[in-house]
């Protein structure tokens, strides 16, 4: 199917389920923030308690790292649940909030969650290497939040550097993770086969049509991307021109909220479109194989 036709079909078939996908994404983000905060507090408490012991500094750091890795695995388990919910939305199947935690009951999903920590560590390692080798991305070495604020105050160009590092991290995460876009779908559909085989099938599915897939995503969401950019540019222009006037400041706040809400909506739509694309071409591939 041609890209434009597929994009139109996606908008037509999913216009009633996108609000539910947005709600599920909000719940997912809330749960991730909650569990991450709890695990961070637990990691700090354990590492501090162990570090007070004689020679426990390294052991405390090890405890901190271990708890944070468990936290990451939990986030990826929830990520599996989010993709599962969106796939069921596409298939017009019933979805409950408990489906977000389905991965906790499936050994295959838990193994997949542990696997996805590896590309994240590689992404962070490459990010650290780039920021330490290239001056354009180099970050300040600070020991406290107060020192960081002082650095930002004394270096007007610091926000550009932080923004460039953020864009770099997003780009690296995109490169490392997008080849695995369809893995969770195969994990859910092929329950009896091991995770390794589902992983290979997901990579093979992506490698078969990457240009077509990205073209479909662009056609399905370019209007949303354009509107987000317009709201962001408008907000910057308002604050830069005159932020002292209450009416202009309020209008700038409204554009900021509109940009945030539209970004959230777009993110939910992209996740839903991934499952829609999988459903369309996985059935086609299955028919060809048979």
LUMBAVO-669180 format. One record per residue (C-alpha): residue in one letter; x, z negated, y negated. Coordinates in Angstrom, 2 decimals. Last residue first. Example, Ala and Ser with C-alpha at 12.3 -4.5 7.8 and 13.67 -1.06 7.14 Angstrom:
<atom residu="S" X="13.67" Z="-7.14" Y="1.06"/>
<atom residu="A" X="12.30" Z="-7.80" Y="4.50"/>
This chain:
<atom residu="X" X="1.39" Z="-3.75" Y="19.17"/>
<atom residu="X" X="4.45" Z="-3.86" Y="16.95"/>
<atom residu="X" X="2.75" Z="-1.72" Y="14.32"/>
<atom residu="X" X="-0.29" Z="-4.01" Y="14.27"/>
<atom residu="X" X="1.95" Z="-7.06" Y="13.92"/>
<atom residu="X" X="3.83" Z="-5.46" Y="11.03"/>
<atom residu="X" X="0.56" Z="-4.74" Y="9.21"/>
<atom residu="X" X="-0.71" Z="-8.27" Y="9.82"/>
<atom residu="X" X="2.57" Z="-9.64" Y="8.46"/>
<atom residu="X" X="2.26" Z="-7.22" Y="5.55"/>
<atom residu="X" X="-0.99" Z="-8.43" Y="4.01"/>
<atom residu="X" X="-0.76" Z="-12.11" Y="4.94"/>
<atom residu="X" X="2.81" Z="-12.38" Y="3.68"/>
<atom residu="X" X="1.87" Z="-10.78" Y="0.36"/>
<atom residu="X" X="-1.05" Z="-13.18" Y="-0.04"/>
<atom residu="X" X="1.21" Z="-16.12" Y="0.85"/>
<atom residu="X" X="3.68" Z="-15.10" Y="-1.83"/>
<atom residu="X" X="0.81" Z="-14.42" Y="-4.25"/>
<atom residu="X" X="-0.39" Z="-18.02" Y="-3.89"/>
<atom residu="X" X="3.04" Z="-19.35" Y="-4.77"/>
<atom residu="X" X="3.18" Z="-16.99" Y="-7.77"/>
<atom residu="X" X="-0.32" Z="-17.99" Y="-8.90"/>
<atom residu="X" X="0.55" Z="-21.69" Y="-8.77"/>
<atom residu="X" X="3.67" Z="-21.05" Y="-10.87"/>
<atom residu="X" X="1.67" Z="-18.95" Y="-13.32"/>
<atom residu="X" X="-0.92" Z="-21.70" Y="-13.83"/>
<atom residu="X" X="1.82" Z="-24.23" Y="-14.45"/>
<atom residu="X" X="3.50" Z="-21.90" Y="-16.95"/>
<atom residu="X" X="0.13" Z="-21.33" Y="-18.64"/>
<atom residu="X" X="-0.40" Z="-25.06" Y="-19.00"/>
<atom residu="X" X="3.09" Z="-25.56" Y="-20.46"/>
<atom residu="X" X="2.78" Z="-22.63" Y="-22.88"/>
<atom residu="X" X="-0.68" Z="-23.77" Y="-24.00"/>
<atom residu="X" X="0.66" Z="-27.31" Y="-24.50"/>
<atom residu="X" X="3.53" Z="-26.03" Y="-26.64"/>
<atom residu="X" X="1.14" Z="-23.76" Y="-28.58"/>
<atom residu="X" X="-1.10" Z="-26.75" Y="-29.27"/>
<atom residu="X" X="1.85" Z="-28.83" Y="-30.44"/>
<atom residu="X" X="2.86" Z="-26.05" Y="-32.83"/>
<atom residu="X" X="-0.69" Z="-25.98" Y="-34.19"/>
<atom residu="X" X="-0.50" Z="-29.73" Y="-34.74"/>
<atom residu="X" X="2.81" Z="-29.35" Y="-36.58"/>
<atom residu="X" X="1.34" Z="-26.58" Y="-38.75"/>
<atom residu="X" X="-1.63" Z="-28.75" Y="-39.66"/>
<atom residu="X" X="0.48" Z="-31.85" Y="-40.28"/>
<atom residu="X" X="2.92" Z="-30.11" Y="-42.61"/>
<atom residu="X" X="6.46" Z="-31.39" Y="-42.04"/>
<atom residu="X" X="7.26" Z="-28.93" Y="-39.22"/>
<atom residu="X" X="8.01" Z="-26.04" Y="-41.56"/>
<atom residu="X" X="9.68" Z="-22.78" Y="-40.59"/>
<atom residu="X" X="11.68" Z="-23.87" Y="-37.54"/>
<atom residu="X" X="8.81" Z="-25.75" Y="-35.97"/>
<atom residu="X" X="6.41" Z="-22.83" Y="-36.39"/>
<atom residu="X" X="8.92" Z="-20.17" Y="-35.32"/>
<atom residu="X" X="9.87" Z="-22.12" Y="-32.20"/>
<atom residu="X" X="6.21" Z="-22.55" Y="-31.24"/>
<atom residu="X" X="5.45" Z="-18.88" Y="-31.77"/>
<atom residu="X" X="8.43" Z="-17.84" Y="-29.66"/>
<atom residu="X" X="7.29" Z="-20.15" Y="-26.84"/>
<atom residu="X" X="3.67" Z="-18.98" Y="-27.05"/>
<atom residu="X" X="4.73" Z="-15.32" Y="-26.99"/>
<atom residu="X" X="7.10" Z="-15.90" Y="-24.03"/>
<atom residu="X" X="4.32" Z="-17.59" Y="-22.06"/>
<atom residu="X" X="1.98" Z="-14.71" Y="-22.89"/>
<atom residu="X" X="4.52" Z="-12.14" Y="-21.64"/>
<atom residu="X" X="5.08" Z="-14.01" Y="-18.38"/>
<atom residu="X" X="1.31" Z="-14.14" Y="-17.85"/>
<atom residu="X" X="0.98" Z="-10.43" Y="-18.49"/>
<atom residu="X" X="3.91" Z="-9.72" Y="-16.11"/>
<atom residu="X" X="2.22" Z="-11.66" Y="-13.30"/>
<atom residu="X" X="0.79" Z="-9.31" Y="-10.67"/>
<atom residu="X" X="2.92" Z="-6.31" Y="-11.60"/>
<atom residu="X" X="6.11" Z="-8.39" Y="-11.58"/>
<atom residu="X" X="5.29" Z="-10.08" Y="-8.27"/>
<atom residu="X" X="4.50" Z="-6.71" Y="-6.68"/>
<atom residu="X" X="7.77" Z="-5.23" Y="-7.95"/>
<atom residu="X" X="9.60" Z="-8.24" Y="-6.54"/>
<atom residu="X" X="8.01" Z="-7.66" Y="-3.12"/>
<atom residu="X" X="8.58" Z="-3.91" Y="-3.12"/>
<atom residu="X" X="12.25" Z="-4.40" Y="-3.97"/>
<atom residu="X" X="12.67" Z="-7.06" Y="-1.26"/>
<atom residu="X" X="11.01" Z="-5.03" Y="1.54"/>
<atom residu="X" X="12.59" Z="-5.51" Y="5.00"/>
<atom residu="X" X="14.95" Z="-8.29" Y="3.87"/>
<atom residu="X" X="12.03" Z="-10.64" Y="3.21"/>
<atom residu="X" X="10.51" Z="-10.17" Y="6.68"/>
<atom residu="X" X="13.94" Z="-10.47" Y="8.31"/>
<atom residu="X" X="14.61" Z="-13.75" Y="6.52"/>
<atom residu="X" X="11.23" Z="-15.11" Y="7.63"/>
<atom residu="X" X="11.78" Z="-13.92" Y="11.21"/>
<atom residu="X" X="15.22" Z="-15.55" Y="11.27"/>
<atom residu="X" X="13.82" Z="-18.87" Y="10.05"/>
<atom residu="X" X="10.95" Z="-18.70" Y="12.54"/>
<atom residu="X" X="13.52" Z="-18.23" Y="15.32"/>
<atom residu="X" X="15.56" Z="-21.20" Y="14.14"/>
<atom residu="X" X="12.45" Z="-23.38" Y="13.81"/>
<atom residu="X" X="11.67" Z="-23.12" Y="17.50"/>
<atom residu="X" X="8.65" Z="-21.13" Y="18.77"/>
<atom residu="X" X="5.35" Z="-22.78" Y="19.66"/>
<atom residu="X" X="4.00" Z="-23.21" Y="16.12"/>
<atom residu="X" X="4.43" Z="-19.60" Y="15.11"/>
<atom residu="X" X="1.88" Z="-19.43" Y="12.28"/>
<atom residu="X" X="3.05" Z="-22.50" Y="10.33"/>
<atom residu="X" X="6.79" Z="-21.91" Y="10.74"/>
<atom residu="X" X="6.23" Z="-18.21" Y="9.99"/>
<atom residu="X" X="4.62" Z="-19.09" Y="6.66"/>
<atom residu="X" X="7.33" Z="-21.67" Y="5.92"/>
<atom residu="X" X="10.01" Z="-18.97" Y="6.27"/>
<atom residu="X" X="8.41" Z="-16.54" Y="3.81"/>
<atom residu="X" X="10.41" Z="-17.37" Y="0.68"/>
<atom residu="X" X="13.71" Z="-18.06" Y="2.47"/>
<atom residu="X" X="15.48" Z="-15.12" Y="0.77"/>
<atom residu="X" X="14.22" Z="-16.64" Y="-2.51"/>
<atom residu="X" X="16.15" Z="-19.87" Y="-2.09"/>
<atom residu="X" X="19.82" Z="-19.25" Y="-2.86"/>
<atom residu="X" X="19.41" Z="-16.58" Y="-5.54"/>
<atom residu="X" X="16.56" Z="-18.40" Y="-7.31"/>
<atom residu="X" X="18.39" Z="-21.73" Y="-7.14"/>
<atom residu="X" X="21.45" Z="-20.05" Y="-8.67"/>
<atom residu="X" X="19.33" Z="-18.56" Y="-11.48"/>
<atom residu="X" X="17.59" Z="-21.86" Y="-12.17"/>
<atom residu="X" X="20.94" Z="-23.67" Y="-12.33"/>
<atom residu="X" X="22.35" Z="-21.05" Y="-14.71"/>
<atom residu="X" X="19.27" Z="-21.29" Y="-16.95"/>
<atom residu="X" X="19.72" Z="-25.08" Y="-17.09"/>
<atom residu="X" X="23.42" Z="-24.69" Y="-17.87"/>
<atom residu="X" X="22.61" Z="-22.24" Y="-20.69"/>
<atom residu="X" X="20.04" Z="-24.69" Y="-22.08"/>
<atom residu="X" X="22.54" Z="-27.55" Y="-22.00"/>
<atom residu="X" X="25.12" Z="-25.41" Y="-23.79"/>
<atom residu="X" X="22.67" Z="-24.23" Y="-26.43"/>
<atom residu="X" X="21.65" Z="-27.85" Y="-26.94"/>
<atom residu="X" X="25.30" Z="-28.82" Y="-27.53"/>
<atom residu="X" X="25.85" Z="-26.44" Y="-30.44"/>
<atom residu="X" X="25.10" Z="-29.12" Y="-33.03"/>
<atom residu="X" X="27.87" Z="-31.31" Y="-31.57"/>
<atom residu="X" X="28.06" Z="-34.77" Y="-33.20"/>
<atom residu="X" X="24.42" Z="-35.68" Y="-32.48"/>
<atom residu="X" X="24.52" Z="-34.26" Y="-28.95"/>
<atom residu="X" X="27.67" Z="-36.25" Y="-28.18"/>
<atom residu="X" X="26.15" Z="-39.42" Y="-29.60"/>
<atom residu="X" X="23.04" Z="-38.92" Y="-27.45"/>
<atom residu="X" X="25.27" Z="-38.51" Y="-24.37"/>
<atom residu="X" X="27.25" Z="-41.63" Y="-25.25"/>
<atom residu="X" X="24.02" Z="-43.61" Y="-25.58"/>
<atom residu="X" X="22.84" Z="-42.30" Y="-22.21"/>
<atom residu="X" X="25.99" Z="-43.75" Y="-20.62"/>
<atom residu="X" X="29.29" Z="-42.69" Y="-19.04"/>
<atom residu="X" X="29.73" Z="-39.25" Y="-20.56"/>
<atom residu="X" X="31.78" Z="-36.25" Y="-19.45"/>
<atom residu="X" X="30.40" Z="-33.34" Y="-21.46"/>
<atom residu="X" X="29.19" Z="-30.21" Y="-19.63"/>
<atom residu="X" X="31.18" Z="-26.97" Y="-19.27"/>
<atom residu="X" X="28.97" Z="-23.87" Y="-19.15"/>
<atom residu="X" X="30.76" Z="-21.72" Y="-21.75"/>
<atom residu="X" X="34.07" Z="-23.38" Y="-20.88"/>
<atom residu="X" X="34.06" Z="-21.92" Y="-17.39"/>
<atom residu="X" X="35.81" Z="-23.73" Y="-14.51"/>
<atom residu="X" X="33.98" Z="-27.08" Y="-14.38"/>
<atom residu="X" X="30.50" Z="-25.69" Y="-15.03"/>
<atom residu="X" X="31.08" Z="-22.95" Y="-12.45"/>
<atom residu="X" X="32.27" Z="-25.33" Y="-9.73"/>
<atom residu="X" X="29.46" Z="-27.82" Y="-10.37"/>
<atom residu="X" X="26.87" Z="-25.02" Y="-10.14"/>
<atom residu="X" X="28.48" Z="-23.75" Y="-6.92"/>
<atom residu="X" X="28.27" Z="-27.24" Y="-5.42"/>
<atom residu="X" X="24.67" Z="-27.66" Y="-6.62"/>
<atom residu="X" X="23.63" Z="-24.37" Y="-4.99"/>
<atom residu="X" X="25.49" Z="-25.21" Y="-1.77"/>
<atom residu="X" X="23.77" Z="-28.61" Y="-1.68"/>
<atom residu="X" X="20.39" Z="-26.93" Y="-2.20"/>
<atom residu="X" X="21.19" Z="-24.33" Y="0.47"/>
<atom residu="X" X="21.83" Z="-27.19" Y="2.94"/>
<atom residu="X" X="18.82" Z="-29.36" Y="2.00"/>
<atom residu="X" X="16.58" Z="-26.59" Y="3.33"/>
<atom residu="X" X="17.67" Z="-27.38" Y="6.88"/>
<atom residu="X" X="16.33" Z="-30.95" Y="6.76"/>
<atom residu="X" X="12.93" Z="-29.65" Y="5.66"/>
<atom residu="X" X="13.00" Z="-27.12" Y="8.49"/>
<atom residu="X" X="13.69" Z="-29.85" Y="10.99"/>
<atom residu="X" X="10.76" Z="-31.84" Y="9.60"/>
<atom residu="X" X="8.56" Z="-28.73" Y="9.85"/>
<atom residu="X" X="9.44" Z="-28.27" Y="13.54"/>
<atom residu="X" X="8.85" Z="-31.95" Y="14.27"/>
<atom residu="X" X="5.32" Z="-31.70" Y="12.91"/>
<atom residu="X" X="3.49" Z="-34.88" Y="11.81"/>
<atom residu="X" X="5.34" Z="-35.28" Y="8.50"/>
<atom residu="X" X="4.85" Z="-31.56" Y="7.86"/>
<atom residu="X" X="1.09" Z="-32.05" Y="7.60"/>
<atom residu="X" X="1.50" Z="-34.21" Y="4.50"/>
<atom residu="X" X="0.16" Z="-31.65" Y="2.01"/>
<atom residu="X" X="-2.69" Z="-30.99" Y="4.47"/>
<atom residu="X" X="-4.04" Z="-34.45" Y="3.65"/>
<atom residu="X" X="-5.35" Z="-33.03" Y="0.38"/>
<atom residu="X" X="-7.85" Z="-30.96" Y="2.34"/>
<atom residu="X" X="-8.12" Z="-27.19" Y="2.84"/>
<atom residu="X" X="-10.84" Z="-25.13" Y="4.54"/>
<atom residu="X" X="-9.94" Z="-21.53" Y="5.40"/>
<atom residu="X" X="-10.46" Z="-18.59" Y="3.05"/>
<atom residu="X" X="-7.32" Z="-16.86" Y="4.41"/>
<atom residu="X" X="-5.66" Z="-16.87" Y="1.00"/>
<atom residu="X" X="-6.56" Z="-20.53" Y="0.52"/>
<atom residu="X" X="-5.14" Z="-21.25" Y="4.00"/>
<atom residu="X" X="-1.85" Z="-19.71" Y="2.93"/>
<atom residu="X" X="-1.93" Z="-21.77" Y="-0.26"/>
<atom residu="X" X="-2.46" Z="-24.99" Y="1.71"/>
<atom residu="X" X="0.42" Z="-24.17" Y="4.08"/>
<atom residu="X" X="2.70" Z="-23.42" Y="1.14"/>
<atom residu="X" X="1.90" Z="-26.83" Y="-0.37"/>
<atom residu="X" X="2.37" Z="-28.59" Y="2.98"/>
<atom residu="X" X="5.78" Z="-26.98" Y="3.45"/>
<atom residu="X" X="6.76" Z="-28.16" Y="-0.03"/>
<atom residu="X" X="5.63" Z="-31.65" Y="0.93"/>
<atom residu="X" X="8.13" Z="-31.53" Y="3.80"/>
<atom residu="X" X="10.67" Z="-30.18" Y="1.32"/>
<atom residu="X" X="10.14" Z="-33.21" Y="-0.93"/>
<atom residu="X" X="10.55" Z="-35.53" Y="2.06"/>
<atom residu="X" X="13.86" Z="-33.87" Y="2.96"/>
<atom residu="X" X="15.04" Z="-34.37" Y="-0.62"/>
<atom residu="X" X="14.18" Z="-38.08" Y="-0.44"/>
<atom residu="X" X="16.04" Z="-38.44" Y="2.86"/>
<atom residu="X" X="19.05" Z="-36.83" Y="1.17"/>
<atom residu="X" X="18.70" Z="-39.30" Y="-1.71"/>
<atom residu="X" X="18.65" Z="-42.23" Y="0.72"/>
<atom residu="X" X="21.85" Z="-41.01" Y="2.41"/>
<atom residu="X" X="23.66" Z="-40.38" Y="-0.88"/>
<atom residu="X" X="22.90" Z="-43.89" Y="-2.16"/>
<atom residu="X" X="23.95" Z="-45.45" Y="1.15"/>
<atom residu="X" X="27.24" Z="-43.51" Y="1.02"/>
<atom residu="X" X="27.86" Z="-44.62" Y="-2.57"/>
<atom residu="X" X="27.29" Z="-48.22" Y="-1.47"/>
<atom residu="X" X="29.71" Z="-47.74" Y="1.43"/>
<atom residu="X" X="32.33" Z="-46.45" Y="-0.97"/>
<atom residu="X" X="31.90" Z="-49.44" Y="-3.27"/>
<atom residu="X" X="31.61" Z="-51.97" Y="-0.46"/>
<atom residu="X" X="35.20" Z="-53.18" Y="-0.37"/>
<atom residu="X" X="34.07" Z="-56.80" Y="-0.53"/>
<atom residu="X" X="30.32" Z="-56.86" Y="-1.00"/>
<atom residu="X" X="28.81" Z="-56.17" Y="-4.41"/>
<atom residu="X" X="28.70" Z="-52.44" Y="-3.60"/>
<atom residu="X" X="26.23" Z="-53.08" Y="-0.76"/>
<atom residu="X" X="23.63" Z="-54.66" Y="-3.07"/>
<atom residu="X" X="24.16" Z="-51.99" Y="-5.75"/>
<atom residu="X" X="23.89" Z="-49.16" Y="-3.20"/>
<atom residu="X" X="20.71" Z="-50.61" Y="-1.73"/>
<atom residu="X" X="19.03" Z="-51.17" Y="-5.10"/>
<atom residu="X" X="20.06" Z="-47.79" Y="-6.51"/>
<atom residu="X" X="18.87" Z="-45.94" Y="-3.40"/>
<atom residu="X" X="15.55" Z="-47.83" Y="-3.34"/>
<atom residu="X" X="14.93" Z="-47.07" Y="-7.03"/>
<atom residu="X" X="15.77" Z="-43.40" Y="-6.41"/>
<atom residu="X" X="13.51" Z="-43.34" Y="-3.35"/>
<atom residu="X" X="10.58" Z="-44.72" Y="-5.33"/>
<atom residu="X" X="11.16" Z="-42.33" Y="-8.22"/>
<atom residu="X" X="11.50" Z="-39.33" Y="-5.89"/>
<atom residu="X" X="8.34" Z="-40.37" Y="-4.02"/>
<atom residu="X" X="6.32" Z="-40.54" Y="-7.23"/>
<atom residu="X" X="7.73" Z="-37.36" Y="-8.79"/>
<atom residu="X" X="7.16" Z="-35.42" Y="-5.56"/>
<atom residu="X" X="3.63" Z="-36.81" Y="-5.26"/>
<atom residu="X" X="2.79" Z="-35.83" Y="-8.84"/>
<atom residu="X" X="4.28" Z="-32.35" Y="-8.41"/>
<atom residu="X" X="2.28" Z="-31.78" Y="-5.20"/>
<atom residu="X" X="-0.94" Z="-33.08" Y="-6.80"/>
<atom residu="X" X="-0.48" Z="-30.67" Y="-9.71"/>
<atom residu="X" X="0.31" Z="-27.83" Y="-7.27"/>
<atom residu="X" X="-2.88" Z="-28.60" Y="-5.32"/>
<atom residu="X" X="-4.91" Z="-28.44" Y="-8.54"/>
<atom residu="X" X="-3.35" Z="-25.10" Y="-9.48"/>
<atom residu="X" X="-4.07" Z="-23.73" Y="-5.99"/>
<atom residu="X" X="-7.68" Z="-24.85" Y="-6.33"/>
<atom residu="X" X="-7.94" Z="-23.06" Y="-9.68"/>
<atom residu="X" X="-6.33" Z="-19.96" Y="-8.03"/>
<atom residu="X" X="-9.00" Z="-19.84" Y="-5.29"/>
<atom residu="X" X="-11.77" Z="-17.96" Y="-7.17"/>
<atom residu="X" X="-9.58" Z="-15.17" Y="-8.59"/>
<atom residu="X" X="-7.82" Z="-14.73" Y="-5.25"/>
<atom residu="X" X="-9.30" Z="-11.50" Y="-3.84"/>
<atom residu="X" X="-9.54" Z="-9.56" Y="-7.10"/>
<atom residu="X" X="-6.18" Z="-10.58" Y="-8.51"/>
<atom residu="X" X="-4.45" Z="-9.89" Y="-5.18"/>
<atom residu="X" X="-6.23" Z="-6.55" Y="-4.76"/>
<atom residu="X" X="-5.11" Z="-5.49" Y="-8.22"/>
<atom residu="X" X="-1.51" Z="-6.42" Y="-7.38"/>
<atom residu="X" X="-1.72" Z="-4.50" Y="-4.09"/>
<atom residu="X" X="-3.06" Z="-1.42" Y="-5.84"/>
<atom residu="X" X="-0.27" Z="-1.59" Y="-8.42"/>
<atom residu="X" X="2.40" Z="-1.99" Y="-5.73"/>
<atom residu="X" X="1.23" Z="0.84" Y="-3.50"/>
<atom residu="X" X="0.00" Z="0.00" Y="0.00"/>
